[in-house]
């Protein structure tokens, strides 16, 4: 497999996440930088793709390949739709830093397909276990700790991801993950997560008490995983 969907869209499309994601992030390997740039730019500008968008009353504006390096290729663009008065900014990013092997190929969650009246969409993406490891790495390594990483970890655990299956290297860093989890305020959670949840979940999941329960549960699981490492 030469590419894999990751991040928030992987969680939303394949892992039952209730949190919307603004951007599309993928890992890629083998494809040369210039080749990928040409192919993606051609696709975004193609009449066939524009026609698909038009059937949904959507259009793309200000498509810009803002970053094109050997490790990261990023397109910034805006999407204009019937439900928005102003175009919504988004990005598509490909990374070559470290594509993992725990991938699978399959259809996007049928509930999402049905809710938007789409045809089935199939894609390479990371498995539940790999998504958990990536989210824990993000919680540890980001320059600015993000509440969404903690929320996503909690969602993955609810779907059956197992922290006991983490690599020894990642387990050895869970104390950092615990420290970062504890550092995130309810205000951060409300701003970074609650406003991106499906509307029917915002009241219950937006409570400060619920955020406290998420933090407590994550810390307990991390501590248990640390104790179990050999």
Secondary structure, 3 states (H helix, E strand, C coil): CCEEEEHHHHHHHHCCCCECCCCEEEEECCCCHHHHHHHHHHHHHCHHHHHHHHHCCCEEEEEEEEEECCCEEEEEEEEECCCCCCCEEEEEEEECCCCCCCEEEEECCHHHHHHCCCCCCEEEEECHHHHHHHHHHHHHHCCCCCHHHHHHHHHHHHCCCCHHHCCHHHHCCHHHHHHHHHHCCHHHHHHHCHHHECHHHHHHHCCHHHHHHHHHHHHHHHHHHHHHCC
